[in-house]
């Protein structure tokens, strides 16, 4: 899984999918992040229980999104979808990162 942080630009419910008498909602989550001195927009698909978690956040909130990349082929072209797996506030990540962060100064001689 991969992780990216950014600010929420858009949360948009766009589709209700029906499969085998089961319905589920698909929500677009778009965050903005500065990369290489340019502001970029990154779109994720959010499904299932994660939609309820997403309802805690608002436009402009800084979040971290854990995701995986799903690729599909259509007419000899490939399309990628970023599927969100977990969403959290970045300050939670900072605490965890400090616990597992290596101190390379201990190894320098």
N, C-alpha and C positions, 0 to 999 in steps of 0.2 A: 504494500500500500504506500501511497505517497501523501504528503501533506503540504498545504499551501495556506498562507494567511493573507487576509485582505479585508476590505470594508464592503459590506453588503450594498450592492447597487440596485438589485431587483429580486423580488420573490414573486413568482407568477405561477398559478395553477393553470396548466394548459391541456390536460388530458385525463380522461378516465378510461382505463383499459379494462376490457372484459375478456377473461379467459376461463373456460370451463366453469361457467356459472359463478365466477369470482370476479369482483370489481376491485380495482385499486387505482389510486390517484397518482399522477406524476406531476411534480412541481419543478419548475426551473428556478435555480438559485444562481444569481450572477454576482460575482464579487469583482472589485477593482483592485489592482495591485500595480505598483510601479516596478517595472523591470527594464533594465538597460536605459534608464533615464526617460522612459516613456510609460504613460499610464495604459494598462492593458485591462480588458474585461475577460473574465474566465467564467464559462457557463457549466453548471453541474446539473445532473438529473437527481432528484431526491424522491424516494419512494418509501412506502410502508410506514413503520413506526417513527422513522426519522422526520417525517413531515410534522408530527406533533412537537418534536424537539425544536424544529425550525421555527415554530410559531412563537417561541420565546424571544426571538431576535427581530430587530427592526432595521430599516434602511439606515446606513451609516455606521452600524455596529461593526466593530472589528472582531472577526472570527477566524478560526482555523478549521479547515475542511480536510478530513482524511478521505481519500478517494482511490479508485482504481480506474484504469482505462479499458474500455470495451470497444473493440473494432468490428465492423461488419462491412461486407462487400455488397455492392449493388451496381450492376451493369459495368463490371470491371473497374469500379472506383471504390476506394476504401473511405469509410467514415468513422471517426472516433467519437465516443461519448464518454464523458467523465461522470462516473457514478459515485455520488457521495455515500460514504459509509458511516461517518461520524462527524459531528459538528460540535465545536466547543469554543469557549473564550480563550484567547491566547495566553492570558496570565496563568491559567492552569498548566499549560504546556511549559511555560517558563520555569515553574517550580519543579516539574518532572525533569526537565533538561538539566537543571543544576545538579540534581541527584546523580545523574549518570554521565555528566560531562567529565572528560578526561583532562587532567592537568599535565600538559606536556612539559612545563617548566621543571617538573620533578625528574624528567629523563634527560634534560640537557646537562652537559658537563662542561 
